[in-house]
């Protein structure tokens, strides 16, 4: 109790509260700008934390991360340009809701369920950190391989009505991940002697191109037909959110729990949590045919999931010093820098700092609602700018984000190439989302497959011998068999109906 009281005193110091407020505004701005990610926001804060005490430095990172993950939903809904990778899973759904005149409802659902999902993640972080971290430590390469396979099956659920086109997009994404250094043999693949390609294809630059630049190209082509000014209706973003909660409360709970669990798995993170939760929402929905038409159900589950994963990723980071995602990898470095070596001893040696992190997490998710409302209203005013000025301005932010990811013009070139590719794919009815999912999980799939094959000496039985790996493997195979069965049944019915 003394440690908890000390933590409250540390957090509610006026200087610490001022740092938290400044970090919240900074995180909201970074997340709302297409191409600037939550990881970038965290990395930019690290030099500032050199001059801070442990509590304000950790508070700045926690608050900026939480705000950036939510803020990525704003340009996704308004412009179909996800501000962060965690918003990419349901960017199309949000944009289609906006096209149907439900922009206010979509953004209200995003901010409320993001905050509530984040609080659920914090509760699990406080109560279940040791148990969940121990479960994550039981994951070997076999479990991670099946987890990646299960994640890739999401392409079947998030694709268009034509599964074949969804698989084509998925294979494009998996093929692109083969560029770079072979994880097993250590030899360059498909680099053609280019040094930049040896590091692989940067996922963020590709995402900026596939979502943002392709939409800019589409907007430029239709500029004359659509008019020069976009003036959205400014309404009450919280109207109707209560009804959505009453109808989809189960989706919220399932998404929050799934996000926390996935966040606790080292190397997973909020973006994978969002993809998996969106696919689960469609899989268990009573109206799966509404997905992809601007349906709020998937937004509820995935929006809660990616924000709860932010807190979940701190579980292995704090308890065992294993980063749950790229953000907590930076956080571990800050902890070492402040003399707080992450691990079980941090709970005994510096308990007041850990409790302070928990309090800041809750505080960040509470202030997310009013600050999110301000950000939404501000972004709506930005859209009043003539499109002839707005499109080049957005392209400028995209270029900055792509350049920052690689620190060279290589990122800009990647962005442009995949922007044209994304535009071409969508013009021909091939969805972009499965390609992005292939890029997210491709490296994880290959590395763990090669590691597992080396461990098992080429045998397949060890992939099913461990309890968790066996359960994930059987679940994945059952999903594949179910989809193949549906395809065969549909193919058999067509000639009969004809």
C-alpha positions as CSV (number, residue, x, y, z in Angstrom):
1,X,0.0,0.0,0.0
2,X,2.9,2.3,0.7
3,X,4.2,1.7,-2.8
4,X,0.8,2.5,-4.3
5,X,0.4,5.7,-2.4
6,X,3.9,6.7,-3.4
7,X,3.0,6.0,-7.0
8,X,0.0,8.3,-6.8
9,X,2.2,11.0,-5.4
10,X,4.7,10.6,-8.3
11,X,2.1,10.6,-11.0
12,X,-0.1,13.5,-9.8
13,X,2.9,15.8,-9.5
14,X,2.1,19.0,-11.6
15,X,5.2,18.6,-13.7
16,X,4.5,15.0,-14.4
17,X,0.9,15.8,-15.4
18,X,2.1,18.5,-17.7
19,X,4.5,16.0,-19.4
20,X,1.6,13.5,-19.8
21,X,-0.6,16.1,-21.4
22,X,2.1,17.2,-23.8
23,X,2.9,13.6,-24.7
24,X,-0.8,13.0,-25.3
25,X,-1.1,15.9,-27.8
26,X,2.1,14.8,-29.5
27,X,1.0,11.2,-29.8
28,X,-2.4,12.3,-31.1
29,X,-0.8,14.4,-33.8
30,X,1.7,11.7,-34.8
31,X,-1.0,9.0,-35.0
32,X,-3.3,11.1,-37.1
33,X,-0.7,11.8,-39.7
34,X,-0.6,9.0,-42.3
35,X,2.9,7.5,-42.4
36,X,3.9,8.5,-38.9
37,X,3.6,5.5,-36.5
38,X,3.3,4.9,-32.8
39,X,6.8,3.4,-32.9
40,X,8.1,6.6,-34.5
41,X,6.4,8.7,-31.8
42,X,8.1,6.5,-29.1
43,X,11.5,6.7,-30.8
44,X,11.3,10.5,-31.1
45,X,10.6,10.8,-27.4
46,X,13.6,8.8,-26.3
47,X,16.1,11.7,-26.6
48,X,13.8,13.8,-24.5
49,X,13.6,11.2,-21.8
50,X,17.4,11.5,-21.2
51,X,16.7,14.6,-19.2
52,X,13.7,13.3,-17.2
53,X,13.1,11.2,-14.1
54,X,11.8,7.6,-14.5
55,X,8.1,8.3,-14.0
56,X,7.7,11.3,-16.4
57,X,9.8,9.5,-19.0
58,X,7.7,6.3,-18.9
59,X,4.5,8.4,-18.6
60,X,5.4,10.3,-21.8
61,X,6.0,7.0,-23.7
62,X,2.8,5.3,-22.4
63,X,0.6,8.2,-23.1
64,X,2.0,9.0,-26.6
65,X,1.7,5.3,-27.6
66,X,-1.9,5.0,-26.4
67,X,-3.0,8.2,-28.2
68,X,-1.2,7.3,-31.4
69,X,-2.8,3.9,-31.7
70,X,-6.3,5.5,-31.5
71,X,-5.5,8.5,-33.6
72,X,-4.6,6.3,-36.5
73,X,-8.3,5.6,-36.8
74,X,-9.1,9.2,-37.7
75,X,-7.5,9.5,-41.2
76,X,-8.5,5.8,-41.8
77,X,-12.1,6.8,-41.6
78,X,-11.9,10.2,-43.2
79,X,-9.4,9.5,-46.0
80,X,-8.9,5.7,-46.1
81,X,-5.3,6.3,-45.0
82,X,-4.6,4.5,-41.7
83,X,-2.4,6.7,-39.5
84,X,-0.7,3.6,-37.9
85,X,-0.5,-0.1,-39.0
86,X,-2.8,-1.0,-36.1
87,X,-5.6,0.8,-37.9
88,X,-5.0,-0.8,-41.3
89,X,-7.1,-3.9,-40.5
90,X,-10.4,-2.0,-40.5
91,X,-9.5,1.1,-42.6
92,X,-11.7,0.0,-45.5
93,X,-14.7,-0.6,-43.1
94,X,-14.3,2.7,-41.5
95,X,-14.0,4.6,-44.8
96,X,-17.1,2.8,-46.2
97,X,-19.0,3.8,-43.0
98,X,-18.0,7.4,-43.7
99,X,-19.2,7.1,-47.3
100,X,-22.6,6.0,-46.0
101,X,-22.9,9.1,-43.8
102,X,-21.8,7.3,-40.6
103,X,-18.5,9.1,-40.1
104,X,-19.6,10.6,-36.7
105,X,-20.7,7.1,-35.4
106,X,-17.5,5.5,-36.6
107,X,-15.2,8.0,-35.0
108,X,-17.3,7.9,-31.8
109,X,-17.1,4.1,-31.7
110,X,-13.3,4.3,-32.3
111,X,-12.6,6.7,-29.5
112,X,-14.9,5.1,-26.9
113,X,-14.0,1.5,-27.6
114,X,-10.3,2.3,-27.9
115,X,-10.4,3.8,-24.4
116,X,-12.4,1.0,-22.9
117,X,-10.3,-1.7,-24.6
118,X,-7.1,0.0,-23.3
119,X,-8.5,0.0,-19.8
120,X,-9.3,-3.8,-20.1
121,X,-5.8,-4.3,-21.2
122,X,-4.5,-2.4,-18.2
123,X,-6.6,-4.5,-15.8
124,X,-5.1,-7.6,-17.2
125,X,-1.7,-6.1,-17.0
126,X,-2.2,-5.4,-13.3
127,X,-3.9,-8.7,-12.3
128,X,-2.5,-11.3,-14.7
129,X,1.0,-10.1,-15.7
130,X,2.9,-13.1,-14.3
131,X,0.5,-15.8,-15.5
132,X,0.2,-14.4,-19.1
133,X,3.9,-13.7,-19.4
134,X,4.6,-17.3,-18.3
135,X,2.2,-18.5,-21.0
136,X,4.0,-16.4,-23.6
137,X,7.3,-17.9,-22.5
138,X,6.0,-21.4,-23.3
139,X,5.7,-20.4,-27.0
140,X,8.5,-21.9,-29.1
141,X,9.1,-21.6,-32.8
142,X,6.4,-24.3,-33.4
143,X,3.7,-22.3,-31.7
144,X,4.7,-19.1,-33.5
145,X,4.6,-20.9,-36.8
146,X,1.1,-22.0,-36.3
147,X,0.1,-18.6,-34.9
148,X,1.4,-17.0,-38.1
149,X,-0.5,-19.6,-40.2
150,X,-3.7,-18.9,-38.3
151,X,-3.2,-15.2,-38.8
152,X,-2.7,-15.7,-42.5
153,X,-6.1,-17.4,-42.8
154,X,-7.5,-14.1,-41.8
155,X,-7.0,-13.2,-45.5
156,X,-9.8,-15.5,-46.3
157,X,-12.2,-13.5,-44.1
158,X,-11.0,-10.0,-44.8
159,X,-10.8,-10.4,-48.6
160,X,-13.5,-9.6,-51.1
161,X,-16.3,-11.9,-52.2
162,X,-13.8,-13.6,-54.5
163,X,-11.4,-15.7,-52.3
164,X,-9.1,-16.3,-55.2
165,X,-8.3,-12.6,-55.5
166,X,-7.7,-12.5,-51.8
167,X,-5.2,-15.3,-52.0
168,X,-3.5,-13.6,-55.0
169,X,-3.0,-10.5,-52.8
170,X,-1.8,-12.6,-49.9
171,X,0.8,-14.3,-52.1
172,X,2.0,-11.0,-53.4
173,X,2.7,-9.9,-49.8
174,X,4.4,-13.2,-48.9
175,X,6.5,-13.0,-52.0
176,X,7.7,-9.5,-51.2
177,X,8.8,-10.6,-47.7
178,X,11.2,-13.1,-49.4
179,X,13.3,-10.1,-50.6
180,X,16.4,-9.6,-48.4
181,X,18.7,-11.9,-46.4
182,X,17.6,-15.5,-46.0
183,X,17.0,-16.1,-42.3
184,X,18.4,-19.6,-42.3
185,X,21.2,-19.5,-44.8
186,X,22.2,-15.8,-44.5
187,X,22.4,-15.3,-48.3
188,X,20.8,-12.4,-50.2
189,X,17.6,-13.2,-52.1
190,X,16.1,-11.2,-54.9
191,X,18.3,-8.2,-54.1
192,X,19.9,-7.9,-57.6
193,X,23.0,-6.5,-56.0
194,X,21.2,-3.6,-54.4
195,X,22.4,-2.9,-50.9
196,X,19.1,-1.3,-49.8
197,X,17.1,-4.4,-50.7
198,X,19.4,-6.6,-48.5
199,X,17.5,-5.2,-45.4
200,X,14.2,-6.3,-46.9
201,X,11.2,-4.3,-47.8
202,X,10.1,-1.9,-45.1
203,X,6.6,-2.7,-44.1
204,X,5.7,0.9,-43.1
205,X,6.8,2.4,-46.4
206,X,4.7,-0.3,-48.3
207,X,1.7,0.4,-46.1
208,X,1.9,4.1,-46.8
209,X,2.1,3.5,-50.5
210,X,-0.6,0.8,-50.7
211,X,-3.2,2.7,-48.6
212,X,-2.3,6.4,-48.7
213,X,-0.6,6.9,-52.1
214,X,-3.1,4.7,-54.0
215,X,-5.9,6.7,-52.4
216,X,-4.2,9.9,-53.5
217,X,-3.9,8.7,-57.0
218,X,-7.6,7.8,-57.0
219,X,-8.4,11.2,-55.6
220,X,-6.3,13.0,-58.2
221,X,-8.0,11.1,-61.0
222,X,-11.4,12.0,-59.7
223,X,-10.5,15.5,-58.6
224,X,-12.6,17.3,-61.2
225,X,-15.6,15.0,-60.9
226,X,-15.7,15.2,-57.0
227,X,-15.3,18.9,-56.7
228,X,-12.7,20.9,-55.1
229,X,-13.8,21.1,-51.4
230,X,-14.8,18.4,-49.0
231,X,-16.9,19.8,-46.1
232,X,-17.9,17.1,-43.7
233,X,-20.9,17.5,-41.5
234,X,-19.8,18.3,-37.9
235,X,-22.1,16.3,-35.6
236,X,-22.2,14.6,-32.2
237,X,-19.6,11.8,-32.5
238,X,-21.0,10.1,-29.3
239,X,-24.6,9.8,-30.5
240,X,-25.4,6.2,-31.0
241,X,-22.4,4.8,-29.3
242,X,-24.5,3.5,-26.4
243,X,-26.7,1.5,-28.8
244,X,-23.6,0.0,-30.4
245,X,-22.3,-1.0,-27.0
246,X,-25.6,-2.7,-26.0
247,X,-25.7,-4.6,-29.3
248,X,-22.0,-5.5,-29.7
249,X,-20.8,-5.8,-26.1
250,X,-19.7,-9.4,-26.7
251,X,-17.5,-8.2,-29.6
252,X,-15.9,-5.6,-27.3
253,X,-15.1,-8.2,-24.6
254,X,-13.8,-10.7,-27.1
255,X,-11.7,-8.1,-28.9
256,X,-10.2,-6.7,-25.6
257,X,-9.3,-10.2,-24.3
258,X,-7.8,-11.3,-27.7
259,X,-5.8,-8.1,-28.0
260,X,-4.4,-8.5,-24.5
261,X,-3.4,-12.1,-25.1
262,X,-1.8,-11.4,-28.5
263,X,-0.1,-8.3,-27.1
264,X,1.5,-10.5,-24.4
265,X,3.1,-12.7,-27.1
266,X,6.6,-11.4,-27.8
267,X,6.8,-10.0,-31.3
268,X,3.1,-9.8,-32.0
269,X,1.7,-6.4,-31.2
270,X,-1.3,-4.2,-31.9
271,X,-1.4,-4.5,-35.6
272,X,-1.6,-8.3,-35.6
273,X,-4.2,-8.2,-32.8
274,X,-6.4,-5.9,-35.0
275,X,-6.2,-8.2,-38.0
276,X,-7.0,-11.4,-36.0
277,X,-9.8,-9.7,-34.1
278,X,-11.4,-8.3,-37.2
279,X,-11.3,-11.8,-38.8
280,X,-12.9,-13.3,-35.7
281,X,-15.6,-10.7,-35.7
282,X,-16.6,-11.7,-39.2
283,X,-16.2,-15.4,-38.6
284,X,-18.6,-15.4,-35.6
285,X,-20.9,-12.6,-36.8
286,X,-24.6,-13.3,-37.5
287,X,-24.4,-11.1,-40.5
288,X,-21.0,-11.7,-42.1
289,X,-22.3,-10.5,-45.5
290,X,-22.3,-6.9,-44.1
291,X,-18.6,-6.9,-43.6
292,X,-16.8,-4.9,-46.3
293,X,-19.8,-2.7,-46.8
294,X,-19.3,-0.3,-43.9
295,X,-20.4,-2.3,-40.9
296,X,-19.6,-1.2,-37.3
297,X,-19.2,-4.7,-35.8
298,X,-15.7,-5.4,-37.0
299,X,-14.6,-1.8,-36.0
300,X,-15.8,-2.4,-32.4
301,X,-13.8,-5.6,-32.0
302,X,-10.6,-4.7,-33.8
303,X,-10.6,-1.2,-32.3
304,X,-10.8,-2.5,-28.8
305,X,-8.3,-5.2,-29.6
306,X,-5.4,-3.0,-30.9
307,X,-5.6,-0.7,-27.9
308,X,-5.8,-3.5,-25.3
309,X,-2.7,-5.0,-27.0
310,X,-0.7,-1.9,-26.2
311,X,-1.0,-2.7,-22.4
312,X,-0.7,-6.5,-23.1
313,X,2.7,-5.9,-24.7
314,X,4.1,-4.5,-21.5
315,X,3.4,-7.8,-19.7
316,X,6.5,-9.7,-21.0
317,X,8.5,-6.5,-21.1
318,X,8.1,-5.7,-17.4
319,X,8.0,-9.2,-16.0
320,X,10.7,-10.9,-18.0
321,X,12.4,-8.1,-20.0
322,X,11.1,-9.6,-23.3
323,X,9.6,-6.9,-25.6
324,X,6.1,-7.6,-26.7
325,X,6.4,-5.3,-29.8
326,X,8.7,-2.7,-31.2
327,X,7.5,0.0,-28.8
328,X,8.2,-2.0,-25.7
329,X,11.6,-2.9,-27.2
330,X,12.4,0.9,-27.0
331,X,10.8,1.0,-23.5
332,X,13.2,-1.7,-22.2
333,X,16.1,0.4,-23.4
334,X,14.7,3.4,-21.4
335,X,14.2,1.2,-18.3
336,X,17.9,0.1,-18.4
337,X,18.9,3.7,-19.0
338,X,17.0,4.7,-15.8
339,X,18.5,1.9,-13.8
340,X,15.3,-0.1,-13.7
341,X,16.3,-3.5,-15.0
342,X,13.1,-5.1,-16.3
343,X,12.4,-8.5,-14.8
344,X,10.8,-10.0,-11.6
345,X,13.1,-8.0,-9.4
346,X,11.7,-4.7,-10.6
347,X,8.5,-5.4,-8.7
348,X,10.4,-5.7,-5.5
349,X,13.1,-3.1,-6.0
350,X,11.1,-0.3,-7.6
351,X,7.4,-1.2,-7.0
352,X,6.3,2.5,-6.9
353,X,7.6,3.0,-10.5
354,X,5.6,0.0,-11.8
355,X,2.4,1.1,-10.0
356,X,3.0,4.5,-11.5
357,X,3.0,3.0,-15.0
358,X,-0.3,1.2,-14.2
359,X,-1.9,4.5,-13.0
360,X,-0.6,6.4,-16.1
361,X,-2.0,3.7,-18.4
362,X,-5.5,4.2,-16.8
363,X,-5.1,8.0,-16.9
364,X,-4.1,8.0,-20.6
365,X,-7.1,6.0,-21.6
366,X,-9.4,8.2,-19.6
367,X,-8.1,11.5,-21.2
368,X,-8.2,9.8,-24.6
369,X,-11.9,10.5,-24.9
370,X,-11.9,14.3,-24.5
371,X,-8.6,14.7,-26.4
372,X,-9.8,12.3,-29.1
373,X,-13.0,14.5,-29.5
374,X,-10.8,17.5,-30.0
375,X,-8.6,15.7,-32.5
376,X,-11.7,14.5,-34.5
377,X,-13.1,18.0,-34.6
378,X,-9.7,19.5,-35.6
379,X,-9.3,16.9,-38.4
380,X,-12.7,17.6,-39.7
381,X,-11.7,21.2,-40.1
382,X,-8.6,20.1,-42.0
383,X,-10.8,18.4,-44.5
384,X,-12.4,21.8,-45.4
385,X,-9.1,22.6,-47.2
386,X,-9.5,22.4,-51.0
387,X,-8.5,19.0,-52.3
388,X,-6.0,20.7,-54.7
389,X,-4.1,21.8,-51.6
390,X,-5.0,18.9,-49.3
391,X,-3.8,16.1,-51.5
392,X,-0.2,17.5,-52.0
393,X,-0.1,18.2,-48.3
394,X,-0.9,14.6,-47.4
395,X,1.6,13.4,-50.0
396,X,4.2,15.5,-48.2
397,X,3.5,13.8,-44.9
398,X,3.6,10.4,-46.6
399,X,7.1,11.2,-48.1
400,X,8.3,12.3,-44.7
401,X,7.1,9.1,-43.1
402,X,8.5,6.8,-45.7
403,X,11.9,8.6,-45.6
404,X,12.0,8.4,-41.8
405,X,11.5,4.7,-41.9
406,X,14.6,4.0,-44.0
407,X,16.5,7.3,-43.7
408,X,17.0,7.3,-47.4
409,X,15.2,7.8,-50.7
410,X,14.8,4.0,-50.8
411,X,11.7,4.3,-48.6
412,X,10.2,6.9,-50.8
413,X,10.7,4.7,-53.9
414,X,9.1,1.8,-52.1
415,X,6.2,4.0,-51.2
416,X,5.6,5.1,-54.8
417,X,6.0,1.6,-56.3
418,X,3.5,0.1,-53.9
419,X,1.2,3.1,-54.3
420,X,0.9,2.4,-58.0
421,X,0.6,-1.4,-57.3
422,X,-2.1,-0.8,-54.7
423,X,-4.1,1.5,-57.1
424,X,-3.8,-1.1,-59.9
425,X,-4.9,-4.0,-57.6
426,X,-8.0,-2.2,-56.4
427,X,-8.9,-1.0,-59.9
428,X,-9.0,-4.7,-60.8
429,X,-10.9,-5.8,-57.7
430,X,-7.9,-7.3,-55.8
431,X,-8.0,-6.3,-52.2
432,X,-4.9,-4.6,-50.7
433,X,-5.5,-5.8,-47.1
434,X,-4.4,-9.4,-47.6
435,X,-1.1,-8.2,-49.2
436,X,-0.4,-6.1,-46.1
437,X,-1.2,-9.0,-43.8
438,X,1.2,-11.2,-45.8
439,X,3.9,-8.5,-45.2
440,X,3.2,-8.3,-41.5
441,X,3.3,-12.1,-40.9
442,X,5.6,-13.3,-43.7
443,X,8.9,-12.8,-41.8
444,X,7.5,-14.4,-38.7
445,X,6.1,-17.3,-40.6
446,X,9.4,-18.0,-42.5
447,X,11.7,-17.6,-39.6
448,X,9.8,-19.9,-37.3
449,X,9.2,-22.4,-40.0
450,X,12.9,-22.7,-40.8
451,X,13.8,-22.8,-37.1
452,X,11.2,-25.5,-36.4
453,X,12.4,-27.6,-39.4
454,X,16.0,-27.4,-38.1
455,X,14.9,-28.4,-34.6
456,X,12.9,-31.4,-35.9
457,X,15.4,-32.4,-38.5
458,X,12.8,-32.1,-41.3
459,X,10.1,-34.1,-39.5
460,X,6.5,-32.8,-39.3
461,X,5.4,-34.7,-36.2
462,X,7.1,-32.3,-33.7
463,X,4.9,-29.5,-35.1
464,X,2.0,-31.2,-33.3
465,X,3.7,-32.7,-30.2
466,X,3.6,-29.7,-27.9
467,X,0.1,-29.1,-26.5
468,X,-0.3,-25.5,-27.5
469,X,1.3,-26.0,-30.9
470,X,-0.9,-29.0,-31.5
471,X,-4.0,-27.1,-30.6
472,X,-3.1,-24.2,-32.9
473,X,-2.1,-26.5,-35.7
474,X,-5.3,-28.5,-35.6
475,X,-7.4,-25.3,-35.4
476,X,-5.6,-23.9,-38.5
477,X,-6.0,-27.1,-40.5
478,X,-9.7,-27.2,-39.6
479,X,-10.2,-23.7,-40.8
480,X,-8.4,-24.5,-44.1
481,X,-10.5,-27.7,-44.6
482,X,-13.7,-25.8,-43.8
483,X,-12.9,-23.2,-46.5
484,X,-11.9,-25.8,-49.0
485,X,-15.1,-27.7,-48.3
486,X,-17.1,-24.6,-48.9
487,X,-15.3,-23.9,-52.1
488,X,-15.9,-27.4,-53.4
489,X,-19.5,-27.3,-52.4
490,X,-20.0,-24.0,-54.2
491,X,-18.2,-25.3,-57.3
492,X,-20.4,-28.4,-57.3
493,X,-23.6,-26.4,-57.0
494,X,-22.9,-24.0,-59.9
495,X,-23.2,-26.6,-62.7
496,X,-26.3,-28.0,-61.0
497,X,-28.0,-24.6,-60.8
498,X,-27.0,-23.8,-64.4
